[in-house]
Amino acid sequence: MTDVHPNLVVRDEGAVRILRIEREDKLGAFSGSLITALGNEIAALRNADAVRAVILTGTGRGFVAGADIGEYGTSSRAEFEAYQRRSRVVFDALSALPQPTVAAVNGYAFGGGFEIALCCDVILCAETARFGLPEIKLGLIPGGGGPQRLARQVGPRWTKELVLTGRTVYPDEALARGVVAKVVAPDRLPAEALELATTLALLPAKAARAAKRRIDEGVEQDLETALTDDQAALGRLFDTPDAKEGIDAFIQKRPPAFGRL
């Protein structure tokens, strides 16, 4: 376990890297220094081949309850915009990680907290989780990509209703909308997230990364281009040692022994 910032703990469980926000007095809200520290850890993951999956989670009642609004009150417009640009870089870097990522949302995920969860590949949440993009109540709009990522996942109409009202979304609705993959009891969330991330970490790495990349890229492409690029990626994977091992293991009716990158 490593304390890289007073409010960020980094821990490895086998090939799974866990990034845990610890700022219970502020429900995990992002300060400027915390977002910078988290960004540094995410940037380091890009070339960390030994890390095969990533979990982002919080502590206590808060996952990440958005930005620290107290800092907004003392910021100039230039400082505010600089913070927003820095946050976008961090969120985009998380979204672009080659490793599969899991958001384990334990509590309040408002504003930037909801937005950073949407940057992960899979969201699990506790029954105590709460989601929302309430920036409209401050006379603002979300700036961390939430409306765009959410609209691409669930469509613009529900996204507009959510952003324009700033209301809170509870786990059952998030599950019904396909925003989260599973809702679990609060005391089960860490184990469920680790079990899922460990399963992802055991996948053949090149295939897992290619699958993630093609889904992310494909939703931005026209269908014909996306289908063609999927087949091209499949062809490249066919020549890898992992594909040979997977096929041989299937034929021989034995568990596969996939290699590293």
Secondary structure, DSSP 8 states (H G I E B T S, - for coil): -EEEETTEEEEEETTEEEEEE--GGGTT-B-HHHHHHHHHHHHHHTT-TT--EEEEE-BTTEEE-SB-HHHHTT--HHHHHHHHHHHHHHHHHHHT-SS-EEEEE-SEEETHHHHHHHTSSEEEEETT-EEE-GGGGGT----SSHHHHHHHHH-HHHHHHHHHH---B-HHHHHHTTS-SEEE-GGGHHHHHHHHHHHHHTS-HHHHHHHHHHHHHHTTS-HHHHHHHHHHHHHHHHTSHHHHHHHHHHHHTS-------
